[in-house]
Amino acid sequence: MSQIFCPRLLTLDTQLTLSPLFRSRQEKRFPIPSPKKPKISLYTYRDIFNREFNLSFGLPRTDMCARCEALDMALMCCGGEDEMNRLLEERRRHQENGENGYESKRRDKKLTQQSWNGKTRTLRENSTSKDVIDMITFDFQQNLPTPHLHHNDMFCLRQLWTFNFGIHDCINEQGYMFLWSETTAKRGSSEVASCLHKFFSKFRSGARLVVCCCSLFNQKKTR
Ligand SMILES: [Zn+2]
C-alpha cells in the first residue's frame, strides 16, 4: 500500500499478524482489566481492527522518487533561507507534476472505461467500433528477496532477487504478472519490452490504446 494514497497509515511489525494480537487479548495480556473486557470473536476483532484503526502490517512503503529524496536531503543541509526557498519551490513544482500525472491517469481511466459502455470486448479479435479506447498500466513490483525467510542467518546471506512485472488492463480491471529471477534476466528496458511483446501477442482488442507507467510520473527508470 502506498503512503501517497494512505498518508496517515501506521504500520506494525513485519512479523506480526492479526491472530497473535487477538490471542494476546484473549490471554489477558491486553492492558484492560478482564471484567471490563467484552468477549468478542476473531471475526469481530478483525472487523473493528480494519474499520476503526488506520493500521497495517509490514514495512511502510512510499512512492518517493530519487529526485524527491535528493531534494529532501538538500533541504536538511541547506545553508540559508534563499537556498531553502529555492529547494522548497523546486520540490513543490516537482510534486505538482507528479500529482498532475496521477490525475491525468484517473481521468484517462474513467474515459476509456466509458468508451466501452454497451459494447462487446473480446481480446482475441479486433473490435468493430472506432470509438473504443483501451488502457493499460504497467510497472515493476518491489523486488522480492527469495526465499522469504527471516531467521538470523538471512541478515548475512545474499538472497536471490525475484522480479515481478505487472500489467493492468484498466477496462476489465484484470492483472497480468510476469515473474522471473535474476538468474533468468535483469529488470531493464529489454525485459520490459519482452513482457509487453508477449502481452500484446494475446491482448488484441483492436482499439486505440492508452499506456501508462506509474513510475514515470516521478521517475525516469524505464523510459
Ligand atoms: Zn519525486
py3Dmol code that shows the C-alpha trace and the ligand (Angstrom):
import py3Dmol

protein = """\
ATOM      1  CA  MET A   1       0.000   0.000   0.000  1.00  0.00           C
ATOM      2  CA  SER A   2       1.363   3.382  -0.894  1.00  0.00           C
ATOM      3  CA  GLN A   3       1.574   6.222   1.600  1.00  0.00           C
ATOM      4  CA  ILE A   4       0.714   8.626  -1.203  1.00  0.00           C
ATOM      5  CA  PHE A   5      -2.801   7.189  -1.080  1.00  0.00           C
ATOM      6  CA  CYS A   6      -2.824   6.479   2.687  1.00  0.00           C
ATOM      7  CA  PRO A   7      -0.749   9.306   4.172  1.00  0.00           C
ATOM      8  CA  ARG A   8      -1.663   8.613   7.816  1.00  0.00           C
ATOM      9  CA  LEU A   9      -1.320   4.829   7.639  1.00  0.00           C
ATOM     10  CA  LEU A  10       0.675   3.391  10.549  1.00  0.00           C
ATOM     11  CA  THR A  11       2.446   0.080  10.125  1.00  0.00           C
ATOM     12  CA  LEU A  12       3.046  -2.666  12.689  1.00  0.00           C
ATOM     13  CA  ASP A  13       5.967  -5.091  12.876  1.00  0.00           C
ATOM     14  CA  THR A  14       6.540  -7.080   9.675  1.00  0.00           C
ATOM     15  CA  GLN A  15       6.494 -10.366  11.661  1.00  0.00           C
ATOM     16  CA  LEU A  16       3.158  -9.607  13.339  1.00  0.00           C
ATOM     17  CA  THR A  17      -0.261 -10.783  12.156  1.00  0.00           C
ATOM     18  CA  LEU A  18      -3.757 -10.243  13.478  1.00  0.00           C
ATOM     19  CA  SER A  19      -4.131 -13.687  15.118  1.00  0.00           C
ATOM     20  CA  PRO A  20      -1.329 -13.241  17.732  1.00  0.00           C
ATOM     21  CA  LEU A  21      -2.776  -9.808  18.592  1.00  0.00           C
ATOM     22  CA  PHE A  22      -6.168 -11.388  19.102  1.00  0.00           C
ATOM     23  CA  ARG A  23      -4.686 -14.233  21.185  1.00  0.00           C
ATOM     24  CA  SER A  24      -2.801 -11.787  23.417  1.00  0.00           C
ATOM     25  CA  ARG A  25      -6.091 -10.042  24.072  1.00  0.00           C
ATOM     26  CA  GLN A  26      -7.823 -13.328  24.930  1.00  0.00           C
ATOM     27  CA  GLU A  27      -4.947 -14.387  27.182  1.00  0.00           C
ATOM     28  CA  LYS A  28      -5.419 -11.325  29.417  1.00  0.00           C
ATOM     29  CA  ARG A  29      -2.175  -9.719  28.307  1.00  0.00           C
ATOM     30  CA  PHE A  30      -4.247  -6.874  26.961  1.00  0.00           C
ATOM     31  CA  PRO A  31      -3.973  -3.840  29.288  1.00  0.00           C
ATOM     32  CA  ILE A  32      -7.726  -3.589  30.019  1.00  0.00           C
ATOM     33  CA  PRO A  33      -8.892  -5.317  33.258  1.00  0.00           C
ATOM     34  CA  SER A  34     -10.617  -8.548  32.262  1.00  0.00           C
ATOM     35  CA  PRO A  35     -14.043  -7.870  33.915  1.00  0.00           C
ATOM     36  CA  LYS A  36     -14.450  -4.816  31.672  1.00  0.00           C
ATOM     37  CA  LYS A  37     -13.247  -6.631  28.571  1.00  0.00           C
ATOM     38  CA  PRO A  38     -16.158  -7.822  26.434  1.00  0.00           C
ATOM     39  CA  LYS A  39     -15.782 -11.225  24.813  1.00  0.00           C
ATOM     40  CA  ILE A  40     -15.556 -10.956  21.063  1.00  0.00           C
ATOM     41  CA  SER A  41     -14.805 -13.324  18.229  1.00  0.00           C
ATOM     42  CA  LEU A  42     -11.773 -13.158  15.939  1.00  0.00           C
ATOM     43  CA  TYR A  43     -14.181 -12.108  13.181  1.00  0.00           C
ATOM     44  CA  THR A  44     -15.409  -9.073  15.197  1.00  0.00           C
ATOM     45  CA  TYR A  45     -11.855  -8.244  16.311  1.00  0.00           C
ATOM     46  CA  ARG A  46     -10.691  -8.246  12.680  1.00  0.00           C
ATOM     47  CA  ASP A  47     -13.673  -6.147  11.628  1.00  0.00           C
ATOM     48  CA  ILE A  48     -13.008  -3.485  14.316  1.00  0.00           C
ATOM     49  CA  PHE A  49      -9.268  -3.537  13.551  1.00  0.00           C
ATOM     50  CA  ASN A  50      -9.906  -2.912   9.844  1.00  0.00           C
ATOM     51  CA  ARG A  51     -12.649  -0.322  10.251  1.00  0.00           C
ATOM     52  CA  GLU A  52     -11.587   1.781  13.224  1.00  0.00           C
ATOM     53  CA  PHE A  53      -7.776   1.787  13.119  1.00  0.00           C
ATOM     54  CA  ASN A  54      -5.554   3.092  10.372  1.00  0.00           C
ATOM     55  CA  LEU A  55      -3.047   0.276  10.905  1.00  0.00           C
ATOM     56  CA  SER A  56      -1.346  -2.130   8.571  1.00  0.00           C
ATOM     57  CA  PHE A  57       1.255  -4.885   8.892  1.00  0.00           C
ATOM     58  CA  GLY A  58       4.616  -4.726   7.193  1.00  0.00           C
ATOM     59  CA  LEU A  59       7.124  -2.105   6.202  1.00  0.00           C
ATOM     60  CA  PRO A  60       5.861   1.409   5.450  1.00  0.00           C
ATOM     61  CA  ARG A  61       6.167   1.871   1.717  1.00  0.00           C
ATOM     62  CA  THR A  62       6.486   5.186  -0.028  1.00  0.00           C
ATOM     63  CA  ASP A  63       6.451   6.037  -3.683  1.00  0.00           C
ATOM     64  CA  MET A  64       9.184   8.613  -3.191  1.00  0.00           C
ATOM     65  CA  CYS A  65      11.343   9.021  -6.268  1.00  0.00           C
ATOM     66  CA  ALA A  66      15.075   9.679  -6.330  1.00  0.00           C
ATOM     67  CA  ARG A  67      14.514  13.389  -7.097  1.00  0.00           C
ATOM     68  CA  CYS A  68      12.232  13.826  -4.043  1.00  0.00           C
ATOM     69  CA  GLU A  69      14.789  12.129  -1.815  1.00  0.00           C
ATOM     70  CA  ALA A  70      17.649  14.251  -3.222  1.00  0.00           C
ATOM     71  CA  LEU A  71      15.626  17.424  -2.625  1.00  0.00           C
ATOM     72  CA  ASP A  72      14.740  16.339   0.939  1.00  0.00           C
ATOM     73  CA  MET A  73      18.402  15.707   1.714  1.00  0.00           C
ATOM     74  CA  ALA A  74      19.414  19.040   0.175  1.00  0.00           C
ATOM     75  CA  LEU A  75      16.757  20.740   2.360  1.00  0.00           C
ATOM     76  CA  MET A  76      18.103  19.088   5.507  1.00  0.00           C
ATOM     77  CA  CYS A  77      21.578  20.509   4.993  1.00  0.00           C
ATOM     78  CA  CYS A  78      20.935  23.717   3.042  1.00  0.00           C
ATOM     79  CA  GLY A  79      22.816  26.853   4.110  1.00  0.00           C
ATOM     80  CA  GLY A  80      20.493  29.843   4.022  1.00  0.00           C
ATOM     81  CA  GLU A  81      16.903  30.927   3.659  1.00  0.00           C
ATOM     82  CA  ASP A  82      17.230  31.739  -0.061  1.00  0.00           C
ATOM     83  CA  GLU A  83      18.520  28.277  -0.874  1.00  0.00           C
ATOM     84  CA  MET A  84      15.821  26.688   1.280  1.00  0.00           C
ATOM     85  CA  ASN A  85      13.083  28.660  -0.509  1.00  0.00           C
ATOM     86  CA  ARG A  86      14.501  27.686  -3.901  1.00  0.00           C
ATOM     87  CA  LEU A  87      14.582  23.995  -2.928  1.00  0.00           C
ATOM     88  CA  LEU A  88      11.067  24.127  -1.458  1.00  0.00           C
ATOM     89  CA  GLU A  89       9.766  25.690  -4.666  1.00  0.00           C
ATOM     90  CA  GLU A  90      11.560  23.082  -6.783  1.00  0.00           C
ATOM     91  CA  ARG A  91      10.090  20.280  -4.665  1.00  0.00           C
ATOM     92  CA  ARG A  92       6.591  21.823  -4.863  1.00  0.00           C
ATOM     93  CA  ARG A  93       6.774  22.028  -8.684  1.00  0.00           C
ATOM     94  CA  HIS A  94       8.167  18.507  -8.950  1.00  0.00           C
ATOM     95  CA  GLN A  95       5.402  17.048  -6.741  1.00  0.00           C
ATOM     96  CA  GLU A  96       2.758  19.053  -8.572  1.00  0.00           C
ATOM     97  CA  ASN A  97       3.950  17.481 -11.855  1.00  0.00           C
ATOM     98  CA  GLY A  98       3.668  14.028 -10.263  1.00  0.00           C
ATOM     99  CA  GLU A  99       0.147  14.730  -8.959  1.00  0.00           C
ATOM    100  CA  ASN A 100      -0.882  16.057 -12.408  1.00  0.00           C
ATOM    101  CA  GLY A 101       0.288  12.745 -13.867  1.00  0.00           C
ATOM    102  CA  TYR A 102      -1.844  10.744 -11.406  1.00  0.00           C
ATOM    103  CA  GLU A 103      -4.839  12.992 -12.067  1.00  0.00           C
ATOM    104  CA  SER A 104      -4.404  12.537 -15.819  1.00  0.00           C
ATOM    105  CA  LYS A 105      -4.281   8.768 -15.310  1.00  0.00           C
ATOM    106  CA  ARG A 106      -7.508   8.785 -13.260  1.00  0.00           C
ATOM    107  CA  ARG A 107      -9.223  10.887 -15.958  1.00  0.00           C
ATOM    108  CA  ASP A 108      -7.999   8.633 -18.806  1.00  0.00           C
ATOM    109  CA  LYS A 109      -9.142   5.533 -16.969  1.00  0.00           C
ATOM    110  CA  LYS A 110     -12.644   6.905 -16.487  1.00  0.00           C
ATOM    111  CA  LEU A 111     -12.934   7.986 -20.131  1.00  0.00           C
ATOM    112  CA  THR A 112     -11.557   4.740 -21.577  1.00  0.00           C
ATOM    113  CA  GLN A 113     -13.880   2.637 -19.398  1.00  0.00           C
ATOM    114  CA  GLN A 114     -16.836   4.785 -20.505  1.00  0.00           C
ATOM    115  CA  SER A 115     -15.859   4.298 -24.163  1.00  0.00           C
ATOM    116  CA  TRP A 116     -16.686   0.578 -23.835  1.00  0.00           C
ATOM    117  CA  ASN A 117     -20.154   1.110 -22.332  1.00  0.00           C
ATOM    118  CA  GLY A 118     -22.695  -1.027 -24.215  1.00  0.00           C
ATOM    119  CA  LYS A 119     -20.027  -2.582 -26.462  1.00  0.00           C
ATOM    120  CA  THR A 120     -18.695  -6.122 -26.514  1.00  0.00           C
ATOM    121  CA  ARG A 121     -14.997  -6.511 -25.831  1.00  0.00           C
ATOM    122  CA  THR A 122     -13.073  -9.621 -26.789  1.00  0.00           C
ATOM    123  CA  LEU A 123      -9.314  -9.657 -26.519  1.00  0.00           C
ATOM    124  CA  ARG A 124      -8.750 -12.132 -29.370  1.00  0.00           C
ATOM    125  CA  GLU A 125     -10.346 -10.245 -32.196  1.00  0.00           C
ATOM    126  CA  ASN A 126     -10.475  -6.617 -33.303  1.00  0.00           C
ATOM    127  CA  SER A 127     -13.404  -4.522 -32.208  1.00  0.00           C
ATOM    128  CA  THR A 128     -15.598  -3.160 -34.987  1.00  0.00           C
ATOM    129  CA  SER A 129     -16.194   0.131 -33.158  1.00  0.00           C
ATOM    130  CA  LYS A 130     -13.849   3.044 -33.882  1.00  0.00           C
ATOM    131  CA  ASP A 131     -14.775   4.912 -30.663  1.00  0.00           C
ATOM    132  CA  VAL A 132     -13.477   2.447 -28.130  1.00  0.00           C
ATOM    133  CA  ILE A 133     -10.183   3.002 -26.318  1.00  0.00           C
ATOM    134  CA  ASP A 134      -8.177   0.525 -24.240  1.00  0.00           C
ATOM    135  CA  MET A 135      -5.938   1.432 -21.356  1.00  0.00           C
ATOM    136  CA  ILE A 136      -3.180  -0.497 -19.632  1.00  0.00           C
ATOM    137  CA  THR A 137      -0.788   0.478 -16.853  1.00  0.00           C
ATOM    138  CA  PHE A 138       2.416  -1.373 -16.084  1.00  0.00           C
ATOM    139  CA  ASP A 139       5.170  -1.316 -13.521  1.00  0.00           C
ATOM    140  CA  PHE A 140       7.530  -3.478 -11.513  1.00  0.00           C
ATOM    141  CA  GLN A 141       6.570  -4.651  -8.078  1.00  0.00           C
ATOM    142  CA  GLN A 142       9.204  -4.191  -5.367  1.00  0.00           C
ATOM    143  CA  ASN A 143      11.981  -6.794  -5.787  1.00  0.00           C
ATOM    144  CA  LEU A 144      11.223  -9.960  -3.819  1.00  0.00           C
ATOM    145  CA  PRO A 145      14.103 -11.478  -1.816  1.00  0.00           C
ATOM    146  CA  THR A 146      13.892 -15.249  -2.201  1.00  0.00           C
ATOM    147  CA  PRO A 147      13.451 -17.437  -0.170  1.00  0.00           C
ATOM    148  CA  HIS A 148      11.111 -15.477   2.089  1.00  0.00           C
ATOM    149  CA  LEU A 149      12.777 -16.277   5.431  1.00  0.00           C
ATOM    150  CA  HIS A 150      13.507 -14.139   8.482  1.00  0.00           C
ATOM    151  CA  HIS A 151      15.910 -16.070  10.723  1.00  0.00           C
ATOM    152  CA  ASN A 152      19.264 -14.539  11.793  1.00  0.00           C
ATOM    153  CA  ASP A 153      21.346 -16.184   9.073  1.00  0.00           C
ATOM    154  CA  MET A 154      19.381 -14.327   6.411  1.00  0.00           C
ATOM    155  CA  PHE A 155      20.880 -10.998   7.513  1.00  0.00           C
ATOM    156  CA  CYS A 156      24.299 -12.171   6.332  1.00  0.00           C
ATOM    157  CA  LEU A 157      23.291 -14.131   3.250  1.00  0.00           C
ATOM    158  CA  ARG A 158      22.815 -12.717  -0.203  1.00  0.00           C
ATOM    159  CA  GLN A 159      19.326 -13.649  -1.303  1.00  0.00           C
ATOM    160  CA  LEU A 160      18.127 -14.262  -4.820  1.00  0.00           C
ATOM    161  CA  TRP A 161      16.146 -11.376  -6.291  1.00  0.00           C
ATOM    162  CA  THR A 162      12.859 -12.289  -7.901  1.00  0.00           C
ATOM    163  CA  PHE A 163      11.270  -9.688 -10.184  1.00  0.00           C
ATOM    164  CA  ASN A 164       7.576  -9.267 -10.782  1.00  0.00           C
ATOM    165  CA  PHE A 165       6.389  -7.115 -13.691  1.00  0.00           C
ATOM    166  CA  GLY A 166       2.675  -6.378 -13.701  1.00  0.00           C
ATOM    167  CA  ILE A 167       0.416  -5.145 -16.490  1.00  0.00           C
ATOM    168  CA  HIS A 168      -3.060  -3.999 -15.546  1.00  0.00           C
ATOM    169  CA  ASP A 169      -5.919  -3.971 -18.038  1.00  0.00           C
ATOM    170  CA  CYS A 170      -7.873  -0.941 -16.763  1.00  0.00           C
ATOM    171  CA  ILE A 171     -11.043  -1.802 -18.698  1.00  0.00           C
ATOM    172  CA  ASN A 172     -11.547  -5.302 -17.269  1.00  0.00           C
ATOM    173  CA  GLU A 173      -9.601  -4.472 -14.058  1.00  0.00           C
ATOM    174  CA  GLN A 174      -7.542  -7.578 -14.762  1.00  0.00           C
ATOM    175  CA  GLY A 175      -3.875  -8.008 -13.815  1.00  0.00           C
ATOM    176  CA  TYR A 176      -1.220  -9.970 -15.730  1.00  0.00           C
ATOM    177  CA  MET A 177       2.030 -10.845 -13.938  1.00  0.00           C
ATOM    178  CA  PHE A 178       5.431 -11.768 -15.370  1.00  0.00           C
ATOM    179  CA  LEU A 179       7.691 -13.352 -12.768  1.00  0.00           C
ATOM    180  CA  TRP A 180      11.378 -14.252 -13.150  1.00  0.00           C
ATOM    181  CA  SER A 181      14.526 -14.366 -11.059  1.00  0.00           C
ATOM    182  CA  GLU A 182      17.837 -12.584 -11.602  1.00  0.00           C
ATOM    183  CA  THR A 183      19.305 -15.854 -12.907  1.00  0.00           C
ATOM    184  CA  THR A 184      16.931 -15.606 -15.901  1.00  0.00           C
ATOM    185  CA  ALA A 185      17.200 -11.921 -16.827  1.00  0.00           C
ATOM    186  CA  LYS A 186      17.685  -8.416 -15.458  1.00  0.00           C
ATOM    187  CA  ARG A 187      14.892  -5.884 -14.968  1.00  0.00           C
ATOM    188  CA  GLY A 188      15.719  -3.336 -17.623  1.00  0.00           C
ATOM    189  CA  SER A 189      14.098  -1.867 -20.717  1.00  0.00           C
ATOM    190  CA  SER A 190      14.730  -5.045 -22.813  1.00  0.00           C
ATOM    191  CA  GLU A 191      12.870  -7.171 -20.271  1.00  0.00           C
ATOM    192  CA  VAL A 192      10.002  -4.665 -20.143  1.00  0.00           C
ATOM    193  CA  ALA A 193       9.809  -4.740 -23.966  1.00  0.00           C
ATOM    194  CA  SER A 194       9.775  -8.574 -23.938  1.00  0.00           C
ATOM    195  CA  CYS A 195       6.925  -8.689 -21.399  1.00  0.00           C
ATOM    196  CA  LEU A 196       4.900  -6.128 -23.368  1.00  0.00           C
ATOM    197  CA  HIS A 197       5.540  -8.028 -26.611  1.00  0.00           C
ATOM    198  CA  LYS A 198       4.279 -11.269 -25.043  1.00  0.00           C
ATOM    199  CA  PHE A 199       1.291  -9.481 -23.548  1.00  0.00           C
ATOM    200  CA  PHE A 200       0.273  -7.873 -26.868  1.00  0.00           C
ATOM    201  CA  SER A 201       0.566 -11.210 -28.704  1.00  0.00           C
ATOM    202  CA  LYS A 202      -2.588 -12.250 -26.763  1.00  0.00           C
ATOM    203  CA  PHE A 203      -4.168  -8.862 -25.987  1.00  0.00           C
ATOM    204  CA  ARG A 204      -5.727  -7.813 -29.304  1.00  0.00           C
ATOM    205  CA  SER A 205      -8.908  -5.811 -28.973  1.00  0.00           C
ATOM    206  CA  GLY A 206      -8.084  -3.627 -31.990  1.00  0.00           C
ATOM    207  CA  ALA A 207      -8.934  -0.455 -30.094  1.00  0.00           C
ATOM    208  CA  ARG A 208      -6.736   2.598 -29.714  1.00  0.00           C
ATOM    209  CA  LEU A 209      -4.612   2.276 -26.603  1.00  0.00           C
ATOM    210  CA  VAL A 210      -3.583   4.495 -23.682  1.00  0.00           C
ATOM    211  CA  VAL A 211      -0.451   3.167 -21.986  1.00  0.00           C
ATOM    212  CA  CYS A 212       0.619   4.436 -18.604  1.00  0.00           C
ATOM    213  CA  CYS A 213       3.641   3.529 -16.487  1.00  0.00           C
ATOM    214  CA  CYS A 214       3.063   4.824 -12.942  1.00  0.00           C
ATOM    215  CA  SER A 215       6.729   5.176 -12.013  1.00  0.00           C
ATOM    216  CA  LEU A 216       7.262   7.526 -14.959  1.00  0.00           C
ATOM    217  CA  PHE A 217       5.260  10.260 -13.200  1.00  0.00           C
ATOM    218  CA  ASN A 218       8.111  10.724 -10.780  1.00  0.00           C
ATOM    219  CA  GLN A 219      10.908   8.630 -12.185  1.00  0.00           C
ATOM    220  CA  LYS A 220      12.710   8.002 -15.438  1.00  0.00           C
ATOM    221  CA  LYS A 221      13.816   4.430 -14.772  1.00  0.00           C
ATOM    222  CA  THR A 222      12.175   2.649 -17.657  1.00  0.00           C
ATOM    223  CA  ARG A 223      11.898   5.464 -20.133  1.00  0.00           C
TER     224      ARG A 223
END
"""
ligand_1 = """\
1
ZN
Zn 9.514 12.764 -6.743
"""
view = py3Dmol.view(width=600, height=400)
view.addModel(protein, "pdb")
view.setStyle({"model": 0}, {"cartoon": {"style": "trace"}})
view.addModel(ligand_1, "xyz")
view.setStyle({"model": 1}, {"stick": {}})
view.zoomTo()
view.show()
